Amino acid sequence: MCAMSPSRILSEVYGQAECVRNSYLKSFSDQIVADIYGNAEQITKHVLSKKESQRISFDLTIDNLVTSKWFGYPLMILLLVGVFWLTIEGANFPSELLATVLFAFQDQLTLWFQWAGAPNWVHGVLVLGVYRTLAWVVAVMLPPMAIFFPLFTLLEDSGYLPRIAFNLDHIFKRAKACGKQSLTMCMGFGCNAAGVTSCRIIDSPRERLIAILTNNFVPCNGRFPTLIAITSIFIGGAIASYSGLINALVISAIILLGVAVTLSVSWLLSVTILKGEPSSLVLELPSYRRPKFGAVIYRSMLDRTLFVLRRSIIIAAPAGAVIWILANVNIGDQNILSSVAHVLNPFGQLIGLDGFILMAFILGLPANEIVLPILIMSYLSTGSLQDYSSLEELRNVLVSNGWTWLTAINVMLFSLLHWPCATTLLTTYKETGSKKWAFLSFLIPTLIGFTACFILTQVVRFLGLV
């Protein structure tokens, strides 16, 4: 038996005492909350008497279903699939129509620049760079947000969202986080910047930081175009009759993977740089009510959709100019974009991608919506952002540039886990007031995205599956 130094003994005793203290404080705070509500219930029974209304019976009946152990989670998953099916299917036609109108106006702008005798490079930077990028962002972002945010607000107004927080509180508490993080996670589906802003509802500074640092693992609507296109080509396209439902199921599975990563990283942060015990979630479940559609339209369109769109436009405009310059200024026989992509190619191959894909994600930092157009532009060497007339045409372009099923899965995985867009990073800095936390919000998903793709690629190649 070896002797222990006094300092080590004191350290172990202190550690055990700290664990006992934290456990005691946690149970003590839970007991306080339980006693407050228990006493309030007893007082209410003595001073208030009323007949049970049909409304109360209706609320209890619904709550017994949507918050039950057996039906609560399946109902949430079905609702998630339904919301994304409506968003995916409903946004297709408006996005195509909006893109047609905006790109038709681009032709008119070109005529005006030619009439004014503007140099080609000015037309390239302002029209093919700035305007075309903004047209892409608006056409891709606006229709899904205009569908998703009203659906989200309807769930909020009807009283269902607090039930989601109630159902997920236990899971988040196991990850040493707050149940309210589930609400900020839901907001991140529309936009991660909006999700970061909504973290203000979390009272604990520690848990608020955890929610901010992990919100990026929920894919925003800027990443949906890439996820939907790749899913439609390599998965949903195999079952054409049910492609819409298959795409919704696959996207929902990707989102559930993002939720699992969110919980894992939340727990990891809670036991390392953001140590602490989870706070008790004091949540009063409101009565179910009929949504006020006027308020829904106002809050979803003005407060959320247009607010997020404005931020994205401000950041995407200068990015469009930079992208055009990189694609049209040559170094030797290649433009800068291709030269950098070839430098990145060996590293991209390690994680199952290629240099052009990595370059597209890097240049897509200002707005995730432009990742796929940049990739098509790079493969086709056209010098400006490109659209594709059909998924089959896009598939031919990708396959001819060496894509396999492993490449497609890695692109979806990396799109889910990679760094936040510039708008989200800026919002994180404003919400935390710290460059350190803003940098960590970039570093954490970046490392996880690269690691996940590297492990998957090396395992598949070792097994000889590709």
Secondary structure, 3 states (H helix, E strand, C coil): CCCCCHHHHHHHHHHHHHHHHHHHHHHHHHHHHHHHHHHHHHHHHHHCCCCCCHHHHHHHHHHHHHCCCCCHHHHHHHHHHHHHHHHHHHHHHHHHHHHHHHHHHHHHHHHHHHHCCCCHHHHHHHHHHHHHHHHHHHHHHHHHHHHHHHHHHHHHHHCCHHHHHHHHHHHHHHCCCCCCHHHHHHHHHHCHHHHHHHHHHCCCHHHHHHHHHHHHHCCCCCCHHHHHHHHHHHCHHHCHHHHHHHHHHHHHHHHHHHHHHHHHHHHHHHCCCCCCCCCCCCCCCCCCCCCCHHHHHHHHHHHHHHHHHHHHHHHHHHHHHHHHHHHHCEECCEEHHHHHHHHHHHHHHHCCCCHHHHHHHHHCCCCHHHHHHHHHHHHHCCCCCCCCCCHHHHHHHHHHCCCCHHHHHHHHHHHHHCCCCHHHHHHHHHHHCCHHHHHHHHHHHHHHHHHHHHHHHHHHHHHCCC
